[in-house]
Amino acid sequence: MTIRRRVAAGLLAGAMLLFAAGARKLPKPGWNLFSKDQDIELGRQAAAEMEKQLVVVQDRALTDYVNRIGNRLVTRGELEKYPFSFKVVKEDSINAFALPGGPMYVHTGLVTAAENEGQLAGVLAHELAHVVLRHGTNQASKSQGIAIIATLGGALAGGGGSMLGNLAQLGIGLGANSVLMKYSRGAESDADLLGMHTMAKAGYDPLEMARFFEKLQAEAGRGNNKLVEFFSSHPNPGNRVKAVEKEIPYLPKRTYGQTEGNLSAMKQSIAKLPATPKPVQGQAAPTPKATSQPKIALSGRSQTYQGGGVSFSYPEGFEQQGNGQNGVTLAPKAGVIQGQNGATAIGYGIIAGTSQVQGGKVNLERDTQAFLQQVTQSNQGVKVEAQPQKITIGGSNAYVTTLSSESPFPNTREVDVVITVDRGSMMYYFIYISPQNDYQRFESLYQASARSIQFTQ
């Protein structure tokens, strides 16, 4: 080959790389029943609740350092504009998480575990990608479908409490296993892809994100309990180093090695932080309380609910709270307690709906346990009074589990009978609720309701 040919070949190769970089399609937000503004409002409400549970670090130098990294990723990384915020929380576990709409919380354990600023920036870029791709509300939309429309419609109309409180009635809370906070492998891959492009534009080596995640995966395999929460909500999508290497031709060309401060000094600051008693992370918000317990009249007659592929009877006098095919709450007016913070508690009533399952096929034992864990995280003082027992509901395999929890009414606990039903591609759930001191009056009606359950699809 002549020199001229080599030059021409080199120019062609360079042109091909430029074309590839320019043509690269990055992930975009998926189908969503929430608007961007609703993401932001949900994040604002959720942040206010989370900060009642977290210990936010007041060290200005450390907070400013993390904010400089985060803001660089947002601006230089050319991410869509959201009201992003970055706070450091005193927590030894290795994690960071972002709420819908932009609030992000970085654990001190993550800062300590990072070997360089690029690794810390990699985790932040990954979490920022979840926000702009709107993965949390996308998953909530897919999980609860049309029930979300009623919830959002009520919030927009100014009734029915806060958006966060209304979502909690659908079983969508802030725990690590909530659909708002627990991502699929596909979502993880998309967040990696957008995150690595964000890092490259901001001057950080994208390989550092992959190396750090794979280091954490190896640590988790050796039993490091500081990583339990991270990998419970961030499943490993596969070999991340290879994924980054495959993406290199498409990445914008930058000089890597950007630093916004001295990571070693930040670690020293963390080591000097005073010990601070902190509440248990993931603890449920306080249950709204009533000043007295109402006397709910029972006629002995029943009505029929039909929707979302199921029909069942419920006591006369119960009213439908919200309207949707994927979830419904039926309760007497006096059985619904509205809290000052917008949260709502159901003291008497029936909650029915469908729950998201892994892989699109129900494993009843596994998915029942996951659902019960979600109920536990969304309610205070939950105890299992009777372990899951196999039954048949509407011709389908089912489990019935009896729980007790804090009642919104004084001087009593609450009985929560949970039925989970295997319907192949989805799991239905039914929760029958009554104060413990009044449960005998409702037991026969609730049992009749459970026996009446029929599936229409």
C-alpha positions in Angstrom: 0.0 0.0 0.0 1.3 3.5 -0.8 1.6 6.3 1.7 -1.3 8.0 -0.2 -3.5 4.9 0.2 -2.7 4.7 3.9 -3.6 8.3 4.4 -6.9 7.8 2.5 -7.7 4.7 4.5 -6.9 6.5 7.7 -9.2 9.4 6.7 -12.0 6.9 5.8 -11.6 5.1 9.1 -11.8 8.4 11.0 -14.8 9.5 9.0 -16.5 6.2 9.8 -15.9 6.6 13.5 -17.2 10.2 13.4 -20.3 8.9 11.6 -20.8 6.1 14.1 -20.5 8.6 17.0 -22.9 11.0 15.4 -25.4 8.3 14.5 -25.4 6.6 17.9 -28.9 6.4 19.3 -28.9 6.7 23.1 -31.8 5.4 25.3 -34.9 7.5 25.6 -37.6 7.6 28.2 -40.2 4.8 27.7 -44.0 4.7 28.0 -45.2 6.7 31.0 -48.5 7.8 32.6 -46.7 10.4 34.6 -45.7 13.8 33.1 -42.3 15.2 33.7 -43.8 17.7 36.1 -45.4 14.9 38.0 -42.0 13.2 38.3 -40.6 16.3 39.7 -43.5 16.8 42.2 -43.3 13.1 43.3 -39.5 13.5 43.8 -40.1 16.6 45.9 -42.7 14.9 48.2 -40.5 11.7 48.4 -37.4 13.7 49.3 -39.3 15.4 52.2 -40.3 11.9 53.5 -36.8 10.3 53.0 -35.1 13.1 54.9 -37.1 12.2 58.0 -35.3 8.9 57.9 -31.8 9.8 56.6 -28.9 11.6 58.3 -27.9 14.3 55.9 -24.2 15.2 56.3 -23.6 18.9 57.1 -19.9 18.9 56.2 -19.8 21.8 53.6 -16.6 20.7 51.9 -17.8 17.2 51.3 -21.3 18.3 50.1 -19.8 20.9 47.8 -17.4 18.3 46.3 -20.2 15.9 45.5 -22.3 18.7 44.1 -19.4 19.8 41.8 -19.2 16.3 40.4 -22.9 16.0 40.0 -23.4 19.4 38.4 -20.4 18.8 36.0 -22.1 15.5 34.8 -25.4 17.4 34.3 -24.0 20.4 32.4 -21.0 19.0 30.5 -22.8 15.6 30.1 -25.6 17.5 28.3 -28.4 15.8 30.3 -32.0 17.0 30.1 -32.7 19.7 32.7 -34.3 18.6 36.0 -34.1 20.3 39.4 -31.2 18.0 40.4 -29.9 18.1 43.9 -27.0 16.1 45.6 -26.8 15.4 49.3 -24.5 13.1 51.2 -26.0 10.9 53.9 -24.2 9.2 56.7 -24.6 5.6 55.8 -21.8 2.9 55.7 -23.5 0.8 53.0 -22.1 1.3 49.5 -24.9 3.0 47.5 -26.4 6.1 46.0 -30.0 6.5 44.8 -31.9 9.2 42.9 -35.6 9.8 43.3 -37.9 10.7 40.3 -37.4 14.3 39.3 -33.9 14.7 40.5 -33.1 14.5 44.2 -30.0 12.3 44.7 -28.5 10.9 48.0 -24.9 9.6 48.1 -23.9 7.3 51.0 -20.7 8.0 52.8 -19.9 4.4 52.3 -19.8 4.9 48.5 -17.4 7.8 48.7 -15.1 5.7 51.0 -15.2 2.7 48.6 -14.4 4.6 45.4 -10.7 4.3 44.4 -10.8 7.5 42.3 -13.2 10.3 41.4 -14.1 8.6 38.1 -15.6 5.7 40.0 -17.7 8.0 42.2 -18.7 10.0 39.1 -19.7 6.7 37.4 -22.2 5.8 40.0 -23.7 9.4 40.0 -23.9 9.3 36.2 -25.7 6.0 36.3 -28.2 7.3 38.8 -28.7 10.6 36.8 -29.5 8.4 33.8 -32.3 6.6 35.8 -33.8 10.1 36.4 -33.7 11.4 32.9 -34.9 8.1 31.5 -37.7 8.2 34.0 -37.3 4.5 34.9 -39.0 4.7 38.3 -42.3 6.1 37.0 -42.1 4.1 33.9 -42.1 0.9 36.0 -44.8 2.2 38.2 -46.9 2.9 35.1 -46.4 -0.6 33.8 -47.1 -2.1 37.2 -50.3 -0.4 38.1 -51.5 0.8 34.7 -54.9 2.5 34.7 -55.0 2.6 38.5 -52.2 5.2 38.1 -54.5 7.4 36.0 -57.1 7.6 38.7 -54.4 8.4 41.3 -52.8 11.1 39.2 -56.1 12.5 38.2 -57.1 12.8 41.9 -53.9 14.5 42.8 -54.2 17.0 39.9 -57.8 17.8 40.9 -56.5 18.7 44.4 -58.3 15.9 46.2 -57.4 12.6 47.7 -54.2 13.7 49.4 -50.6 13.9 48.2 -49.4 12.0 45.1 -47.0 10.0 47.3 -49.8 9.1 49.8 -52.1 8.1 46.9 -49.4 5.9 45.4 -48.9 4.2 48.7 -52.5 3.0 48.6 -51.5 1.1 45.4 -48.6 -0.5 47.2 -46.0 1.9 45.6 -43.8 3.2 48.4 -40.2 4.3 48.8 -38.7 1.0 49.9 -35.8 -0.7 48.1 -38.2 -3.2 46.5 -40.7 -0.6 45.3 -41.1 -0.4 41.6 -40.0 3.3 41.9 -36.6 2.2 43.2 -36.0 -1.3 42.0 -34.8 -1.5 38.3 -34.8 -4.2 35.7 -31.7 -5.5 34.0 -32.8 -3.7 30.8 -33.1 -0.4 32.8 -29.7 -1.0 34.2 -28.2 -1.5 30.8 -29.8 1.7 29.5 -28.6 3.6 32.6 -25.1 2.3 32.0 -25.2 3.3 28.3 -26.4 6.8 28.9 -24.2 7.1 32.0 -21.0 6.2 30.1 -21.7 8.9 27.4 -22.4 11.4 30.1 -19.1 10.6 31.8 -17.1 10.9 28.6 -18.6 14.3 27.8 -17.8 15.4 31.3 -14.2 14.3 31.2 -14.4 11.0 33.1 -13.2 7.7 31.8 -16.3 5.5 31.4 -14.3 2.4 32.1 -14.1 3.5 35.7 -17.8 3.0 36.1 -17.7 -0.5 34.7 -14.6 -1.4 36.8 -16.2 -0.1 40.0 -19.5 -1.9 39.4 -17.6 -5.2 38.7 -15.5 -4.7 41.8 -18.6 -4.3 43.8 -20.1 -7.4 42.2 -17.1 -9.4 43.3 -17.3 -8.0 46.8 -21.0 -8.9 47.0 -20.1 -12.4 45.9 -17.7 -12.6 48.9 -20.5 -11.7 51.3 -20.0 -8.0 51.8 -23.2 -7.0 53.5 -22.7 -3.3 52.7 -23.8 -4.1 49.1 -27.0 -5.9 49.8 -29.2 -2.9 49.2 -27.4 -1.8 46.1 -27.6 -5.1 44.2 -31.2 -5.7 45.4 -32.3 -2.7 43.4 -29.6 -2.7 40.7 -29.3 -6.2 39.2 -26.1 -6.8 37.2 -27.0 -6.6 33.5 -23.8 -8.5 32.5 -20.1 -7.9 31.7 -20.0 -4.1 32.1 -16.3 -3.7 31.1 -17.0 -5.5 27.7 -20.1 -3.3 27.2 -18.0 -0.1 27.7 -15.2 -1.4 25.4 -17.8 -2.2 22.8 -19.1 1.4 23.1 -15.7 3.2 22.8 -16.0 3.9 19.0 -19.2 5.8 19.7 -18.1 7.8 22.7 -17.2 11.5 22.3 -13.5 12.1 22.3 -12.4 13.8 25.4 -9.3 14.0 27.6 -10.2 12.0 30.7 -8.9 12.5 34.2 -11.2 15.3 35.3 -11.1 16.1 39.1 -13.3 18.4 41.2 -11.4 18.0 44.4 -9.3 15.7 46.6 -11.1 12.4 47.1 -8.6 11.3 49.8 -9.3 14.5 51.8 -13.0 13.8 51.5 -12.5 10.3 52.9 -10.6 11.7 55.8 -13.5 14.1 56.5 -15.9 11.2 56.5 -13.7 9.3 59.0 -14.0 12.3 61.3 -17.8 12.6 61.2 -19.4 12.2 64.6 -21.4 9.0 65.3 -25.0 9.9 64.8 -28.0 7.8 65.9 -30.2 7.3 62.8 -33.6 5.7 62.1 -33.8 2.5 60.2 -33.6 3.3 56.5 -36.7 2.3 54.6 -38.9 2.8 57.7 -42.5 3.5 56.8 -43.9 7.0 57.2 -46.1 7.5 60.4 -49.6 6.0 60.0 -52.3 8.8 60.0 -54.2 8.5 63.3 -57.9 9.0 64.1 -59.0 10.4 67.5 -61.6 7.7 67.9 -62.8 4.5 66.3 -66.1 4.7 64.3 -68.9 2.2 64.5 -69.3 0.9 60.9 -72.9 -0.3 60.3 -73.3 -3.6 58.5 -76.5 -4.6 56.8 -75.3 -8.1 56.0 -75.9 -7.4 52.3 -73.2 -7.2 49.6 -72.5 -5.5 46.3 -70.3 -6.7 43.4 -67.2 -5.1 42.1 -66.1 -5.9 38.6 -63.0 -4.6 36.8 -59.5 -5.4 35.9 -60.3 -8.9 34.9 -61.9 -9.9 38.3 -65.2 -9.7 40.1 -66.0 -10.2 43.8 -68.5 -9.2 46.4 -67.9 -6.5 49.1 -70.0 -5.2 52.0 -72.9 -2.8 51.3 -71.8 0.7 52.4 -68.2 0.4 51.2 -67.4 2.9 48.5 -64.9 2.7 45.7 -61.8 4.9 46.3 -60.4 5.6 42.8 -61.3 3.9 39.6 -59.1 1.6 37.6 -58.7 -1.8 36.0 -55.5 -2.6 37.8 -56.3 -1.7 41.3 -59.2 -0.6 43.6 -59.8 0.2 47.2 -63.3 -0.3 48.6 -63.9 1.2 52.1 -66.6 2.9 54.1 -66.0 6.7 54.4 -65.3 6.5 58.1 -62.8 3.8 57.5 -60.5 6.2 55.5 -58.2 8.4 57.6 -56.5 11.4 56.0 -53.2 12.5 57.6 -51.9 16.1 57.8 -49.0 15.2 55.5 -51.4 14.0 52.8 -50.9 10.3 53.5 -54.0 8.2 53.8 -54.7 5.1 56.0 -57.4 2.5 55.4 -58.7 1.3 58.8 -61.6 -0.8 57.3 -61.7 -1.9 53.7 -60.6 -4.1 50.8 -57.7 -3.4 48.6 -57.3 -5.4 45.4 -55.0 -5.2 42.4 -52.2 -6.8 40.5 -48.5 -7.0 41.4 -45.5 -6.9 39.0 -43.7 -10.2 38.8 -40.2 -11.2 37.6 -39.8 -12.5 34.0 -43.5 -12.1 33.1 -44.5 -15.4 34.8 -45.7 -15.9 38.4 -43.7 -18.0 40.8 -46.3 -17.8 43.6 -44.1 -18.5 46.5 -41.4 -16.1 45.4 -43.8 -13.3 44.4 -45.9 -13.7 47.5 -42.8 -13.2 49.7 -41.8 -10.2 47.6 -45.2 -8.7 47.9 -45.4 -9.3 51.7 -42.0 -7.6 52.0 -43.4 -4.6 50.1 -46.4 -4.4 52.4 -44.1 -4.6 55.4 -42.0 -1.7 54.2 -45.1 0.4 53.4 -46.8 -0.1 56.8 -45.6 0.3 60.4 -45.2 -2.5 62.9 -46.2 -5.3 60.6 -46.1 -8.9 62.1 -46.9 -12.2 60.4 -49.6 -13.8 62.5 -50.1 -16.8 60.2 -47.6 -17.9 57.6 -48.8 -18.3 54.0 -51.2 -21.2 53.5 -52.1 -22.8 50.1 -55.7 -22.3 49.0 -57.7 -22.1 45.8 -59.3 -18.9 44.7 -61.5 -18.7 41.6 -60.0 -22.0 40.4 -56.4 -20.7 40.7 -53.6 -21.5 43.1 -53.3 -19.0 45.9 -51.8 -18.2 49.3 -53.5 -16.6 52.3 -51.4 -14.9 54.9 -52.6 -13.1 58.1 -50.7 -10.0 59.2 -51.2 -7.5 61.9 -50.1 -3.9 61.9 -50.6 -0.5 63.5 -54.2 0.6 63.2 -55.1 4.2 62.6 -57.7 3.9 65.3 -56.7 4.1 69.0 -56.2 1.2 71.4 -56.2 -1.5 68.8 -54.0 -3.2 66.2 -55.2 -4.1 62.7 -55.8 -7.4 61.0 -54.7 -7.6 57.4 -55.6 -10.8 55.6 -53.6 -11.0 52.4 -54.5 -13.3 49.5 -52.2 -13.7 46.5 -53.4 -15.5 43.4 -51.4 -17.0 40.5 -52.9 -16.0 37.2 -50.0 -17.1 35.0 -48.5 -13.8 33.7 -49.7 -11.7 36.7 -50.3 -12.1 40.4 -53.5 -10.7 41.8 -53.7 -9.6 45.5 -56.6 -8.9 47.9 -56.1 -7.4 51.3 -59.0 -7.5 53.8 -58.6 -4.9 56.6 -60.3 -4.3 60.0 -59.3 -3.3 63.5 -58.5 -6.3 65.6 -61.2 -5.5 68.2 -63.9 -5.4 65.5 -62.7 -8.2 63.2 -65.2 -10.8 64.2 -68.1 -8.6 62.8 -66.3 -8.5 59.4 -64.8 -11.9 59.2 -67.8 -13.7 57.6 -68.3 -10.9 55.1 -64.6 -10.9 54.1 -64.6 -14.7 53.8 -67.7 -14.5 51.6 -65.9 -11.9 49.5 -62.9 -14.2 49.1 -65.1 -17.1 48.1 -66.9 -15.0 45.5 -63.7 -14.0 43.6 -64.0 -14.9 39.9 -61.5 -14.0 37.1 -62.9 -12.8 33.8 -59.6 -12.9 31.9 
